[in-house]
Amino acid sequence: MLNNSFFLRPNCNEDSQKVKSLILGMLENKEDCFIAVAYFTDEDIARKIIARTMKGYKTMMILNLADLVRPEDATDSIVKVSKALLDIFKSLGRQAFTDEGNLQIKTLGINLSKTSKYTVFHHKFILNKNRVGFGSLNFTNNAFHNNYENFVFTEEQDIVLSFLKEFSALWNEANSFLTQNGKIRSISCPSCGGSEGIDFESYGPFCSFCGHRIKNTGF
């Protein structure tokens, strides 16, 4: 039975590689996979999600909405969208994102527009029916290589079942990425406030109504 704890430090590649390998291994498994993570920018993980989706394996993800619509800086209305997430959109298209599709993505985290503040979805865990990995680690390059982080993997069934139960509860609270006629348009333009003009499927992350651009980043 797997029970491993990892404590990552900046430039400590050995533990970073072990954690990444275990996460990628879970994504290679054909069992249904459930991911809840605040910040998602890792392209290795994105490629595994694309691959497992194309093989017909089911993945359900809950992401932090406050990150997806985060301004470039405090005085800028340009929002940042992870390149890893855009790669998934581009590779799979909207047919993979239906409620019955192999990949389902929802978001949590609310924009409190009157105060320009956000409530943050801050979980970091990945699980299937046999194993869960959890800790402080976001799925980002900084987390894997530049930060002090912890991550635990366990196959203790009482712990796995508790995370499955929590994921199910979060999923029922979360908002779908597919908000308009099955199209990926859940991000509102920070300039004109509309969402109909945001069309990731055209591979042009900008508002076609007012021309406001959304910046792709690989942070």
C-alpha positions as CSV (number, residue, x, y, z in Angstrom):
1,M,0.0,0.0,0.0
2,L,1.3,3.4,-1.0
3,N,1.8,6.0,1.8
4,N,4.4,8.6,0.8
5,S,5.1,12.1,2.0
6,F,7.2,14.6,0.1
7,F,8.6,17.9,1.1
8,L,9.7,20.0,-1.9
9,R,12.3,22.8,-1.7
10,P,13.5,25.2,-4.4
11,N,15.7,23.4,-6.9
12,C,15.2,20.1,-5.2
13,N,14.6,18.1,-8.4
14,E,14.6,14.6,-6.9
15,D,11.4,15.0,-4.8
16,S,9.9,17.2,-7.5
17,Q,10.4,14.5,-10.1
18,K,9.0,11.8,-7.8
19,V,5.8,13.8,-7.1
20,K,5.4,14.7,-10.8
21,S,5.9,11.1,-11.7
22,L,3.2,9.9,-9.3
23,I,0.7,12.5,-10.5
24,L,1.4,11.6,-14.1
25,G,1.1,7.9,-13.3
26,M,-2.4,8.5,-11.8
27,L,-3.4,10.3,-15.1
28,E,-2.1,7.3,-17.1
29,N,-4.4,5.0,-15.2
30,K,-7.7,4.3,-16.9
31,E,-9.7,4.7,-13.7
32,D,-11.8,7.9,-13.4
33,C,-9.7,10.7,-12.2
34,F,-10.8,13.7,-10.1
35,I,-8.7,16.9,-9.8
36,A,-9.3,19.9,-7.6
37,V,-6.5,22.5,-7.8
38,A,-6.3,26.3,-7.3
39,Y,-3.6,27.1,-10.0
40,F,-3.0,24.9,-13.0
41,T,-0.3,25.8,-15.5
42,D,1.8,22.6,-15.8
43,E,1.9,21.5,-19.5
44,D,3.1,18.0,-18.7
45,I,-0.1,17.4,-16.7
46,A,-2.1,19.1,-19.5
47,R,-0.7,16.7,-22.1
48,K,-1.6,13.7,-19.9
49,I,-5.1,15.0,-19.5
50,I,-5.4,15.4,-23.3
51,A,-4.1,11.9,-23.9
52,R,-6.3,10.2,-21.3
53,T,-9.4,12.1,-22.7
54,M,-8.6,10.9,-26.2
55,K,-8.3,7.3,-24.9
56,G,-11.8,7.6,-23.5
57,Y,-10.7,7.8,-19.8
58,K,-12.9,10.1,-17.7
59,T,-11.5,13.2,-15.9
60,M,-13.3,15.7,-13.8
61,M,-11.6,18.9,-12.8
62,I,-12.5,21.8,-10.5
63,L,-10.4,24.9,-11.0
64,N,-10.1,28.2,-9.2
65,L,-12.2,30.8,-11.0
66,A,-10.4,33.7,-9.2
67,D,-7.2,32.6,-11.0
68,L,-8.8,32.2,-14.4
69,V,-10.0,35.8,-14.4
70,R,-7.1,37.3,-12.4
71,P,-5.9,40.7,-13.6
72,E,-2.3,41.0,-14.9
73,D,-1.8,43.5,-12.0
74,A,-3.8,45.6,-9.6
75,T,-4.4,48.4,-12.0
76,D,-4.8,46.4,-15.2
77,S,-8.0,44.9,-16.6
78,I,-6.1,42.3,-18.7
79,V,-6.8,38.8,-17.3
80,K,-4.4,35.9,-17.5
81,V,-5.3,32.4,-18.8
82,S,-3.0,29.5,-18.4
83,K,-1.4,28.2,-21.6
84,A,-1.9,24.7,-20.2
85,L,-5.6,25.2,-20.0
86,L,-5.7,26.8,-23.5
87,D,-3.8,23.8,-24.8
88,I,-6.6,21.5,-23.5
89,F,-9.2,23.7,-25.1
90,K,-7.4,23.7,-28.5
91,S,-6.6,20.0,-28.5
92,L,-10.0,18.6,-27.5
93,G,-12.6,21.2,-28.6
94,R,-15.9,21.7,-27.0
95,Q,-17.2,18.2,-27.8
96,A,-15.0,16.8,-25.0
97,F,-16.5,19.3,-22.4
98,T,-20.2,18.2,-22.4
99,D,-21.8,16.9,-19.3
100,E,-21.4,13.4,-20.7
101,G,-17.9,13.9,-22.1
102,N,-14.7,12.3,-21.1
103,L,-13.4,15.6,-19.7
104,Q,-15.6,17.8,-17.5
105,I,-14.4,21.0,-16.0
106,K,-16.1,23.3,-13.4
107,T,-14.9,26.3,-11.5
108,L,-15.3,27.6,-7.9
109,G,-14.3,31.0,-6.5
110,I,-16.5,34.1,-6.8
111,N,-15.7,37.6,-8.1
112,L,-17.0,40.1,-5.5
113,S,-17.1,42.9,-8.1
114,K,-18.2,45.7,-5.7
115,T,-14.9,45.2,-3.7
116,S,-12.8,43.9,-6.6
117,K,-11.9,40.9,-4.3
118,Y,-12.3,37.2,-4.9
119,T,-13.1,34.2,-2.8
120,V,-10.5,31.6,-3.7
121,F,-10.9,27.9,-4.4
122,H,-7.7,26.8,-2.7
123,H,-7.8,23.0,-2.7
124,K,-4.9,20.9,-4.2
125,F,-5.7,17.2,-4.6
126,I,-5.9,14.5,-7.2
127,L,-7.6,11.1,-6.7
128,N,-9.1,8.0,-8.2
129,K,-10.9,5.2,-6.5
130,N,-7.7,3.7,-5.1
131,R,-5.4,6.6,-4.3
132,V,-5.3,10.3,-3.4
133,G,-2.6,12.8,-3.5
134,F,-3.0,16.1,-1.6
135,G,-1.0,18.9,0.0
136,S,0.1,22.5,-0.6
137,L,1.3,21.8,-4.2
138,N,-0.4,23.6,-7.1
139,F,0.0,22.1,-10.5
140,T,2.5,24.9,-11.7
141,N,6.1,25.1,-12.6
142,N,6.8,27.4,-9.6
143,A,5.3,24.9,-7.2
144,F,7.3,22.0,-8.6
145,H,10.6,23.8,-8.8
146,N,10.7,27.1,-6.9
147,N,8.6,26.8,-3.8
148,Y,8.6,25.1,-0.4
149,E,5.7,22.6,-0.7
150,N,4.3,19.4,0.7
151,F,2.4,16.6,-1.0
152,V,1.2,13.3,0.4
153,F,0.0,10.1,-1.5
154,T,-2.0,7.5,0.3
155,E,-4.1,4.4,-0.6
156,E,-5.8,4.4,2.8
157,Q,-9.4,3.8,1.8
158,D,-11.0,5.9,4.5
159,I,-9.0,8.9,3.4
160,V,-9.6,8.2,-0.3
161,L,-13.3,7.9,0.4
162,S,-13.4,11.2,2.4
163,F,-11.8,13.0,-0.5
164,L,-14.2,11.4,-3.0
165,K,-17.1,12.6,-0.8
166,E,-15.7,16.1,-0.6
167,F,-15.1,16.3,-4.4
168,S,-18.7,15.2,-5.0
169,A,-19.9,18.0,-2.7
170,L,-17.7,20.6,-4.4
171,W,-18.8,19.4,-7.9
172,N,-22.4,20.0,-6.9
173,E,-21.5,23.6,-5.9
174,A,-19.3,24.4,-8.8
175,N,-20.1,26.3,-12.0
176,S,-19.8,24.7,-15.4
177,F,-17.3,26.0,-18.0
178,L,-20.1,25.5,-20.6
179,T,-22.3,28.4,-20.0
180,Q,-23.8,29.2,-23.4
181,N,-25.1,26.6,-25.8
182,G,-22.3,24.2,-24.9
183,K,-19.6,26.6,-25.7
184,I,-16.6,27.5,-23.6
185,R,-17.5,31.1,-22.6
186,S,-17.5,31.3,-18.8
187,I,-15.0,34.1,-18.6
188,S,-16.5,37.6,-18.7
189,C,-14.7,40.4,-20.5
190,P,-13.2,42.7,-17.8
191,S,-13.8,45.7,-20.1
192,C,-17.3,45.4,-21.4
193,G,-18.6,42.7,-19.0
194,G,-19.9,40.4,-21.7
195,S,-19.2,36.7,-22.0
196,E,-20.7,36.0,-25.4
197,G,-17.7,37.6,-27.2
198,I,-15.1,35.4,-25.4
199,D,-14.5,32.5,-27.7
200,F,-11.6,30.2,-26.9
201,E,-12.5,27.8,-29.6
202,S,-11.4,30.2,-32.3
203,Y,-8.0,30.1,-30.6
204,G,-8.3,33.9,-30.2
205,P,-8.6,34.7,-26.5
206,F,-10.0,38.1,-26.9
207,C,-13.4,39.8,-26.7
208,S,-14.9,40.0,-30.2
209,F,-17.4,42.6,-29.0
210,C,-15.0,45.3,-27.7
211,G,-11.6,43.9,-28.8
212,H,-10.3,43.6,-25.2
213,R,-7.4,41.0,-25.1
214,I,-6.9,38.2,-22.6
215,K,-3.3,37.4,-22.0
216,N,-2.1,33.8,-22.3
217,T,0.7,33.0,-19.8
218,G,2.8,30.0,-18.9
219,F,3.4,31.1,-15.3
